[in-house]
Amino acid sequence: MADDELVWTDDGWCVACGVNNPRGLHMTFRQEGECYVCDFTPERFHQGWEGIVHGGILATLLDETMNDMLSRNSEPVATAELCVRYKLPAMIGVPLQVRAWMTRERPPLWEAAGEVTDAEGRVVATGTAKLMRVKGDL
């Protein structure tokens, strides 16, 4: 099957936001002005070093929030490029907030940015992404 024939379908098993995935992160989102927001409290099984959230989990939180912002509100996209910068350790059990916003629109490519903050409002990670439109069935 050629790439241009592929239709991306959401079957609810996304590891980040899938409602059918019992081992997923079960991320949910809301719009707050120009930002797309997700609240998430990491548990021990999200750990890297003892007591600290694994960096891959933080990257997933940023990626999914930026991606979902477009896929749910515009048209389906897939992440073409993701850059994450880690600023501070995110601690297990401490609520996190993920915020994402658009920075540039050049269909079929969009650019977004985001940040993860802890309960004290400290930025623990930032990210940017380039997202490409895909043929999808959401």
TILUMNU-209835 format. One record per atom (N, C-alpha, C): residue in three letters; atom name; x, y, z. Coordinates in pm, whole numbers, m for minus. Atoms other than C-alpha are relative to their C-alpha. Example, Ala and Ser with C-alpha at 12.3 -4.5 7.8 and 13.67 -1.06 7.14 Angstrom:
2
PT  rest  atom       X       Y       Z
PT   Ala     N      89    m119       0
PT   Ala    CA    1230    m450     780
PT   Ala     C      90     120       0
PT   Ser     N     m82    m119      m6
PT   Ser    CA    1367    m106     714
PT   Ser     C     m77     109      73
END
This chain:
138
PT  rest  atom       X       Y       Z
PT   Met     N      84    m117       0
PT   Met    CA       0       0       0
PT   Met     C      89     124       0
PT   Ala     N     m75    m125       7
PT   Ala    CA     140     340     m98
PT   Ala     C     m41      91     115
PT   Asp     N      29     m92    m110
PT   Asp    CA     162     609     172
PT   Asp     C    m122      86     m27
PT   Asp     N     113     m87      30
PT   Asp    CA     m92     822     m11
PT   Asp     C    m133     m75       1
PT   Glu     N     123      79      m9
PT   Glu    CA    m346     535       9
PT   Glu     C     m36     m32     145
PT   Leu     N      22      32    m140
PT   Leu    CA    m313     492     387
PT   Leu     C    m100      97      62
PT   Val     N      94     m82     m75
PT   Val    CA    m607     615     592
PT   Val     C      24     m28     147
PT   Trp     N     m30      12    m142
PT   Trp    CA    m523     678     958
PT   Trp     C    m131      m2      76
PT   Thr     N     126      18     m71
PT   Thr    CA    m804     552    1181
PT   Thr     C      23      m5     150
PT   Asp     N      m7       1    m147
PT   Asp    CA    m858     616    1552
PT   Asp     C     m93    m109      51
PT   Asp     N      80     110     m53
PT   Asp    CA    m972     290    1712
PT   Asp     C      m7       3     153
PT   Gly     N       8     m15    m144
PT   Gly    CA    m943     421    2069
PT   Gly     C     113     m66      77
PT   Trp     N    m110      69     m67
PT   Trp    CA    m616     235    2143
PT   Trp     C     128      82       3
PT   Cys     N    m119     m85      m9
PT   Cys    CA    m376     530    2129
PT   Cys     C      57     m10     140
PT   Val     N     m64      12    m131
PT   Val    CA    m124     489    2412
PT   Val     C     m13     128      81
PT   Ala     N      11    m128     m71
PT   Ala    CA    m167     857    2499
PT   Ala     C    m145      34      36
PT   Cys     N     137     m48     m23
PT   Cys    CA    m538     936    2460
PT   Cys     C    m108    m106     m17
PT   Gly     N      99     103      31
PT   Gly    CA    m707     606    2378
PT   Gly     C     m85     m41     119
PT   Val     N      92      38    m107
PT   Val    CA   m1014     533    2585
PT   Val     C     m11    m152      15
PT   Asn     N       8     146      m5
PT   Asn    CA    m994     159    2502
PT   Asn     C     128     m66      50
PT   Asn     N    m129      57     m36
PT   Asn    CA    m630     112    2602
PT   Asn     C      14      m3     153
PT   Pro     N      m7       7    m146
PT   Pro    CA    m617     m16    2963
PT   Pro     C     136      42      57
PT   Arg     N    m134     m37     m47
PT   Arg    CA    m243      62    2984
PT   Arg     C      43     138     m47
PT   Gly     N     m33    m131      55
PT   Gly    CA    m258     404    2818
PT   Gly     C       1     109     106
PT   Leu     N      m6    m116     m89
PT   Leu    CA    m215     750    2969
PT   Leu     C    m137      63      24
PT   His     N     138     m50     m12
PT   His    CA    m587     834    2919
PT   His     C      m6     152       9
PT   Met     N      m3    m146       3
PT   Met    CA    m513    1197    2840
PT   Met     C    m134      54     m49
PT   Thr     N     119     m73      45
PT   Thr    CA    m812    1430    2809
PT   Thr     C      39     147     m11
PT   Phe     N     m40    m136      36
PT   Phe    CA    m806    1786    2679
PT   Phe     C    m115      98      13
PT   Arg     N      98    m108       3
PT   Arg    CA    m981    2119    2698
PT   Arg     C      66     121     m67
PT   Gln     N     m48    m123      61
PT   Gln    CA    m951    2448    2514
PT   Gln     C      m6     111     104
PT   Glu     N      m4    m118     m86
PT   Glu    CA    m845    2753    2717
PT   Glu     C      57     114     m83
PT   Gly     N     m45    m107      88
PT   Gly    CA    m830    3055    2489
PT   Gly     C      73     m57    m120
PT   Glu     N     m80      48     113
PT   Glu    CA    m555    2996    2235
PT   Glu     C      74    m130      31
PT   Cys     N     m75     119     m41
PT   Cys    CA    m414    2700    2431
PT   Cys     C     m89    m123       9
PT   Tyr     N      60     131     m17
PT   Tyr    CA    m504    2333    2432
PT   Tyr     C      66     m59     123
PT   Val     N     m53      32    m132
PT   Val    CA    m463    2193    2784
PT   Val     C     m35    m142      43
PT   Cys     N      21     132     m58
PT   Cys    CA    m425    1855    2953
PT   Cys     C      59      m1     141
PT   Asp     N     m50      21    m135
PT   Asp    CA    m392    1781    3324
PT   Asp     C      34    m148      15
PT   Phe     N     m46     138     m11
PT   Phe    CA    m198    1467    3412
PT   Phe     C      81     m16     129
PT   Thr     N     m79      30    m120
PT   Thr    CA     m70    1320    3738
PT   Thr     C      73    m132     m21
PT   Pro     N     m77     122      24
PT   Pro    CA     214    1072    3680
PT   Pro     C       2     m91     122
PT   Glu     N      m5     101    m105
PT   Glu    CA     216     750    3879
PT   Glu     C     134     m72      m6
PT   Arg     N    m131      66     m10
PT   Arg    CA     504     524    3978
PT   Arg     C      38     m75    m128
PT   Phe     N     m35      74     122
PT   Phe    CA     479     316    3660
PT   Phe     C      35      92    m117
PT   His     N     m47     m98      99
PT   His    CA     562     638    3465
PT   His     C     143      45      33
PT   Gln     N    m129     m38     m54
PT   Gln    CA     897     655    3645
PT   Gln     C     116     m38     m91
PT   Gly     N    m131      32      56
PT   Gly    CA    1248     668    3502
PT   Gly     C      89     m26     120
PT   Trp     N     m74       7    m125
PT   Trp    CA    1489     738    3786
PT   Trp     C     m99       2     116
PT   Glu     N      90      11    m114
PT   Glu    CA    1341     678    4131
PT   Glu     C     m65     134      33
PT   Gly     N      78    m118     m34
PT   Gly    CA    1065     929    4198
PT   Gly     C     m13     104    m108
PT   Ile     N      m1     m98     109
PT   Ile    CA    1115    1108    3866
PT   Ile     C     m69     m57    m123
PT   Val     N      72      41     121
PT   Val    CA     890    1091    3559
PT   Val     C     100     m25    m113
PT   His     N     m84      32     116
PT   His    CA    1056     925    3258
PT   His     C     m16     108    m106
PT   Gly     N       4    m103     104
PT   Gly    CA    1146    1176    2988
PT   Gly     C     m87     m37    m119
PT   Gly     N      86      43     110
PT   Gly    CA     964     968    2728
PT   Gly     C    m147      26      27
PT   Ile     N     139     m32     m37
PT   Ile    CA     639    1021    2918
PT   Ile     C     m24     148     m22
PT   Leu     N      16    m145      23
PT   Leu    CA     694    1399    2915
PT   Leu     C      m6      31    m149
PT   Ala     N       3     m21     145
PT   Ala    CA     769    1384    2542
PT   Ala     C    m134     m43     m58
PT   Thr     N     131      47      47
PT   Thr    CA     450    1183    2485
PT   Thr     C    m109      99      36
PT   Leu     N     101     m99     m41
PT   Leu    CA     244    1434    2684
PT   Leu     C       3     122     m92
PT   Leu     N     m12    m115      90
PT   Leu    CA     378    1721    2472
PT   Leu     C     m45     m35    m141
PT   Asp     N      33      42     136
PT   Asp    CA     349    1533    2142
PT   Asp     C    m151     m15     m17
PT   Glu     N     143      26      13
PT   Glu    CA      m9    1421    2203
PT   Glu     C     m83     127      14
PT   Thr     N      77    m123     m17
PT   Thr    CA    m129    1760    2323
PT   Thr     C       9      87    m125
PT   Met     N     m14     m79     123
PT   Met    CA      13    1939    2018
PT   Met     C     m72     m67    m116
PT   Asn     N      64      74     108
PT   Asn    CA    m112    1666    1783
PT   Asn     C    m151       4      12
PT   Asp     N     144       7     m20
PT   Asp    CA    m459    1635    1933
PT   Asp     C     m65     136     m22
PT   Met     N      51    m136      19
PT   Met    CA    m504    2014    1925
PT   Met     C     m47      19    m145
PT   Leu     N      37     m12     141
PT   Leu    CA    m511    1995    1545
PT   Leu     C     m92    m111     m45
PT   Ser     N      79     114      48
PT   Ser    CA    m653    1647    1491
PT   Ser     C    m146       8      42
PT   Arg     N     138      m8     m48
PT   Arg    CA    m965    1713    1700
PT   Arg     C     m69     128     m42
PT   Asn     N      60    m131      28
PT   Asn    CA   m1017    2078    1605
PT   Asn     C      12      44    m145
PT   Ser     N     m23     m41     138
PT   Ser    CA    m911    2088    1241
PT   Ser     C      m9    m121     m91
PT   Glu     N      m4     120      81
PT   Glu    CA    m803    1788    1042
PT   Glu     C     110     m91      53
PT   Pro     N     m98      93     m57
PT   Pro    CA    m604    1474    1126
PT   Pro     C     142      32     m43
PT   Val     N    m142     m23      27
PT   Val    CA    m229    1522    1153
PT   Val     C      82    m110      65
PT   Ala     N     m99      89     m61
PT   Ala    CA      73    1308    1231
PT   Ala     C     124      84      26
PT   Thr     N    m120     m75     m35
PT   Thr    CA     386    1435    1398
PT   Thr     C     113     m36     m97
PT   Ala     N    m112      19      91
PT   Ala    CA     666    1482    1145
PT   Ala     C     133      25      72
PT   Glu     N    m122     m32     m74
PT   Glu    CA     918    1629    1389
PT   Glu     C     m39      45     140
PT   Leu     N      25     m37    m139
PT   Leu    CA     928    1666    1768
PT   Leu     C     134      33      65
PT   Cys     N    m119     m40     m74
PT   Cys    CA    1187    1854    1975
PT   Cys     C     m43      29     143
PT   Val     N      33     m17    m141
PT   Val    CA    1175    1835    2355
PT   Val     C     123      48      75
PT   Arg     N    m107     m49     m87
PT   Arg    CA    1386    2029    2604
PT   Arg     C     m45     m19     144
PT   Tyr     N      30      28    m140
PT   Tyr    CA    1392    1911    2963
PT   Tyr     C      65     107      87
PT   Lys     N     m48    m112     m82
PT   Lys    CA    1426    2192    3219
PT   Lys     C      23     m40     146
PT   Leu     N      m5      44    m140
PT   Leu    CA    1361    2033    3561
PT   Leu     C     m58    m141       9
PT   Pro     N      65     131     m18
PT   Pro    CA    1275    1685    3689
PT   Pro     C    m148      18      34
PT   Ala     N     142       6     m38
PT   Ala    CA     902    1615    3703
PT   Ala     C     m13    m117      97
PT   Met     N       4      99    m106
PT   Met    CA     823    1424    4018
PT   Met     C    m127     m86      m8
PT   Ile     N     111      94      m6
PT   Ile    CA     600    1117    4048
PT   Ile     C    m101      50     105
PT   Gly     N     106     m39     m92
PT   Gly    CA     265    1201    4210
PT   Gly     C     m32     148       2
PT   Val     N      23    m145       4
PT   Val    CA     290    1575    4140
PT   Val     C     m79      33    m127
PT   Pro     N      79     m33     119
PT   Pro    CA      14    1704    3907
PT   Pro     C      78      87     m99
PT   Leu     N     m61     m74     109
PT   Leu    CA     136    1833    3572
PT   Leu     C    m110      61     m87
PT   Gln     N      91     m57     100
PT   Gln    CA     m32    2062    3323
PT   Gln     C      79      16    m129
PT   Val     N     m60     m10     133
PT   Val    CA      47    2043    2952
PT   Val     C     m81     102     m78
PT   Arg     N      66    m103      80
PT   Arg    CA     m31    2344    2733
PT   Arg     C      64       1    m138
PT   Ala     N     m51      m5     136
PT   Ala    CA       2    2363    2355
PT   Ala     C     m69     113     m76
PT   Trp     N      55    m107      81
PT   Trp    CA     m52    2639    2100
PT   Trp     C      65      m3    m138
PT   Met     N     m50      m6     137
PT   Met    CA     m10    2696    1727
PT   Met     C     103     112     m12
PT   Thr     N     m98    m105      26
PT   Thr    CA     295    2889    1611
PT   Thr     C       8      38    m147
PT   Arg     N      m6     m29     144
PT   Arg    CA     268    2865    1232
PT   Arg     C     m90     m95     m75
PT   Glu     N      85      83      85
PT   Glu    CA      21    2741     974
PT   Glu     C      45      16    m145
PT   Arg     N     m36       5     141
PT   Arg    CA     143    2639     629
PT   Arg     C     m49    m132     m56
PT   Pro     N      51     130      44
PT   Pro    CA     m90    2358     521
PT   Pro     C      73     m49    m124
PT   Pro     N      40     108     m89
PT   Pro    CA     m21    2073     483
PT   Pro     C      88     m16     124
PT   Leu     N     m87       9    m116
PT   Leu    CA     237    2150     757
PT   Leu     C     m38     110     100
PT   Trp     N      27     m94    m109
PT   Trp    CA     158    2313    1091
PT   Trp     C     114     m11     100
PT   Glu     N     m99       1    m106
PT   Glu    CA     397    2409    1370
PT   Glu     C     m67      40     131
PT   Ala     N      59     m25    m131
PT   Ala    CA     310    2407    1738
PT   Ala     C     110       1     106
PT   Ala     N     m91       0    m115
PT   Ala    CA     477    2463    2074
PT   Ala     C     m80     m39     123
PT   Gly     N      68      38    m122
PT   Gly    CA     400    2344    2422
PT   Gly     C      95       1     118
PT   Glu     N     m80       9    m121
PT   Glu    CA     515    2325    2780
PT   Glu     C     m71     m85     103
PT   Val     N      53      77    m113
PT   Val    CA     471    2103    3082
PT   Val     C      42      75     126
PT   Thr     N     m30     m66    m127
PT   Thr    CA     445    2274    3420
PT   Thr     C     m42     m89     116
PT   Asp     N      36      77    m119
PT   Asp    CA     435    2125    3768
PT   Asp     C    m102      78      83
PT   Ala     N     104     m60     m84
PT   Ala    CA     193    2209    4050
PT   Ala     C      37     139      51
PT   Glu     N     m45    m132     m43
PT   Glu    CA     404    2511    4145
PT   Glu     C      15      97    m116
PT   Gly     N      m9     m85     119
PT   Gly    CA     391    2648    3789
PT   Gly     C     138       5     m63
PT   Arg     N    m134       4      58
PT   Arg    CA     755    2566    3714
PT   Arg     C      m3     m80    m130
PT   Val     N      m9      70     128
PT   Val    CA     829    2465    3354
PT   Val     C      99    m114      14
PT   Val     N     m87     117      m9
PT   Val    CA     968    2111    3357
PT   Val     C      48     m45    m138
PT   Ala     N     m40      36     136
PT   Ala    CA     979    2062    2978
PT   Ala     C     m74      90     m99
PT   Thr     N      62     m73     110
PT   Thr    CA     909    2249    2656
PT   Thr     C      15     m84    m127
PT   Gly     N     m10      75     125
PT   Gly    CA     852    2120    2306
PT   Gly     C     m51      79    m118
PT   Thr     N      51     m51     126
PT   Thr    CA     799    2213    1946
PT   Thr     C     m25    m119     m91
PT   Ala     N      32     109      93
PT   Ala    CA     650    2003    1670
PT   Ala     C     m38      55    m136
PT   Lys     N      51     m21     134
PT   Lys    CA     592    2001    1298
PT   Lys     C     m97    m114     m25
PT   Leu     N     108      97      16
PT   Leu    CA     268    1825    1212
PT   Leu     C     m50       3    m144
PT   Met     N      44      10     139
PT   Met    CA     156    1699     871
PT   Met     C    m141     m55      m8
PT   Arg     N     135      49      24
PT   Arg    CA    m197    1650     750
PT   Arg     C       5    m142     m56
PT   Val     N      12     136      51
PT   Val    CA    m296    1288     690
PT   Val     C    m145     m27     m34
PT   Lys     N     137      43      27
PT   Lys    CA    m601    1116     548
PT   Lys     C     m46     m80     120
PT   Gly     N      39      66    m124
PT   Gly    CA    m783    1024     864
PT   Gly     C    m149     m16      16
PT   Asp     N     139      29     m36
PT   Asp    CA   m1105     888    1005
PT   Asp     C      m8       8     151
PT   Leu     N       4     m18    m146
PT   Leu    CA   m1152    1032    1354
PT   Leu     C    m139     m13      51
END
